[in-house]
Structure formats: C-alpha cells, structure tokens
Amino acid sequence: MASAIVLAGGSSRRMSGQFKALLNLCGRPMISYVLETARSVARDIVVVVSTAEQAEALRNSGILGDAKLVLDEGLGPNCPLLGLVSGLRAVEAEKAIVIACDTPLVSKTVLEFLLDIISRMNAAVPRWPNGFVEPLQAVYKVSRALRTGEELLRSGGPYDLRSFLRSLGRVRYVSTLLLEELDPGLNTFLNVNTLADLRRAETILRARRACKGR
C-alpha cells in the first residue's frame, strides 16, 4: 500500500485566519474527513503543519490517531512545496498520496484510480480541461519527488508546484472529465476556502447523511 501525506499548514485569511484543519464541519474537525479517507487507502499517514501552534492544536484535538505529525523543515519559504518535501521525508512507502486538509470530500475511488495508473511514471496528477492541475490531490513516487523537491528548495526555486511537476518529469496527467465518471460532480476537488465553501460541503455531507448525529 501507499503512504498518505495530508498538508495541514494553512490558515484561512477569508475566515478570520482560523486553522483550517480544525474548522467545524458537520460537528467534526474538517481534517477528520480527510484522515478517514486516507486511512482507507494508505498504510501510514503523515500530517504536515507549518507551526508549533498548529501541531499542538492537532495533538490536543485527539483526532490524529496513529498518524505521524511533522513540521515543515528545510530551506525555502512556507509554501506547499516545502510541506510536500517535509511529508515525503517522513513516509514509509514507495508511493505517496498527497491530499490537502481543506478537501473534506476527497474521493477514495479517485485516489485508488490514481494509485492504479501511476505505473512507471513519477506522478499521477488530475488536470482540468483549461489546463489547471491538482498537484495536492495526486500520487507521487517518493524517491524521485523528494529528490526533485529538495533540489528546487536548495536552488532557490521556483517554488510553485507547476515548476515542480515540470522538473519532476514523467507525469501522467489525468483528465477530470474521466475522473468525473468516478466522482460525479467532482466534489473530491472542493476546497474549503470561504464560508460559502464550508456551507456547500456541509450540504453535501448532510445529503450523504454523514453529519454528526445524522
């Protein structure tokens, strides 16, 4: 089985700077939905945070279970690439699923499909028809991705994940048109960045009868 990396270092400026991982969603911390899905497809889970305060908050929440908690470390600014590299350093398997903590509706079926098709490639990454990619809901070969990420951080960037994918090479891009057959509506990619996003996620979970006490 693969490992899973859950990136949880962000805060939401559009929601009063709250720690996104612990936002209340249907009576549960938002990250708990991501962890639940990750446990269904991975043998070990690494949760990456940016600050000691975030780490303490997650520990105190009691929701981590056997997941390993790590802080961003190394050269470079606080950014998704640094979080990715920190997670890749800590995982156990040869392949790693990467998931952002603010995608509570992440689809197990989509993740399993990405795992199945990575084959001899270095990554399997969803891509929208307009060219936008989803590198934070993707699968990576750990050794190559770690080496590429560390090289970018040491060289001073660029730090964006599109540049990382170009440097990584051998990336299998998967059309979201195909993934929609596995996850109708593509709610797997719903990022909770605003209160409106949070309400939308809650509406979907209520329809699935996945809210606490429902």
N, C-alpha and C positions, 0 to 999 in steps of 0.2 A: 504493500500500500504506500501511498504518498504521504508526505507531511503537509501540514497546512500552516500558512502564515497569515495571521489576522492583524492588519495595520490599524492601530487604535490611537495614534498620536495626535490626531487633530482635535480642534475645538471649533465651534460654530460661531463665527462672528455675527451671522444673521440670526442667531438665537441666544444673544447675550453672552457669547463666549463660553457657553456651557461645554463640559466634557462630553463629546458626542457619544462615546461608548456607553455611558450610563444614563442617557436620556430615557425617560419613562415611555415605553411604547406598549400599550395594552397591559399595563401592570407589571412589566418586566423591563430590565435594562436592555437597550437596543442590541448591545453586543451579544446578549444571550441567544438571540435567534441565529446569529452568525456562527457562534460556537456550536450550537446544536447541529447545524448543517455540516460544519467542519468535522465534527466527531463521527458523522455518518459516512465520511469518505476518506478520512485520514487516520493514520496510526498514531501520530503525535501532532500537537498543536503548539505553535509559538505565537504569543501575543506581543506585539511591539508597541511601545509607548515612547513619548518624547521627553517626559519629565518625571522626576521622582514623585511629584504630587499625583500625577496620573497613575503611576504604579501603586502608590499607597491606596488610592481610591479603589482601584480594581481589586487589590488584595482584601480590603475591608468589605467589599461587596459580597464576597463569598461565592461568586459565580464562576471563578476560573477553573475549579476542579483540578484536574491533572495537567492543565495547560501550563506551559512554561512562559514566564513573563520576562521580557528583556527590554532594556533601554536602548534607544538609538545610540550608536557609538561610532567613532571614527571621524575622518576628515569630511568637510563639506557642510553645507547648510542643512537646517532642519527641513527635509523635503521627503517626498515619497521614495525617492531612490535610496536615501540613507536608511529609511525604515526597511525597505526591501532587503538591502545588503545586511542589515543587522539581523533580520529574520533568517536569511539564507545561511548565515554563520551558525545559527543555533539549531537548525533542523537535523533530522536523523536520516531521512530517506534520500534517494537519488532524484526524485521529482518532488516539487513543492507547488501546492495550490496557493495562490495569493488572493486574499479577499479583504476588502475594506470593511471596517466595523459599521459603516453607515449604510450598508446594503442588507437590511434585515430580511429581505425576501429572496436572497440568493438561492438559486435552484440546485438541488442535489443532482438532478438529471443533467443539467448543463455542465456542472463540474465533472461528473463522471464521463460525459462525452469528450470534454477537453482532455481529460486524462487518457482516454482511449486513443485519441488521434495524434497525440504528440509524437509517438513513434520515435524516429531517429532525429527529429527536429530538436531545436534548443528551446522552443516555446510554442504554445498554442494560445492564441490571443483573439478574442472576438473583435470584429470590425464592422462598423455601420456602413450602409451604402454611401454616405457622404465622406467616408474615409476616416471618421473618428474611431479611435481604438479604445479598448477597455483593458489596459495593462494591469489594473488592480482587480480584475476577475479573470484570471488566466492561470496557466500552468507552465512551470519552468523546469528545465534541467538544472539542478542545483549547482554543480561544479562550474559549468560554463557561465551561468548567470552571475554567480558570485564573483568569478574572476573578472568578468566584463564590468560589473558594477564597481568593484574595488578600483579597477584601472581608471574609470571615469572620475571617481571621487579623488584619487591621488593626482590626476592630471589637471584638476580644477574645472571639471565639467566638459561639456554641458551636462546639467543635472536633470534635465527633463526626461521623462520616460520614453518619449518618441526617439530621442537620440540614443537612449539605452538600447532600445529594440533594434535600431539601425546598426549599432556597434555589435550587438549580440549575434545578428545574422541567423539564418536558417529558422525563421519564424513562420509558423503555419498560421495564417490569418483565416479566421472562420467567420463567414458572413452571419450577421444577426438574422438575416432572412431565413437561414437554415435553423438557427437556434430557436427562432420563434415557433417552429414546429414542436420543439421540446418544451417550451415555456410560453404558451400563448399569452400575448400581451407584454412579454419581456419584462415582467416585474422584477426579474432577477437583477436588473440593472438600475432599479430605483434607488437613487442616492438621497438620503435624508439630509438636506441642506437648509431647509426652511420649515417653518411651522406648517405650511401647506403640504410639504412633502410628508411630514410626520402624520398629518391627518389622513393623507392618502394611504400611507402604509397601514394605519390603524383600520381604515375602512376595509382594505383588502383582507387583513387578518381577521376582522370580525366576520367577514363573509366566509372565511375558511373555518370559522369557529375556533380560532387559535388565540383569542384573547383570554387573559386570566379569568377564571371563573365562568367561562362560556363553554 
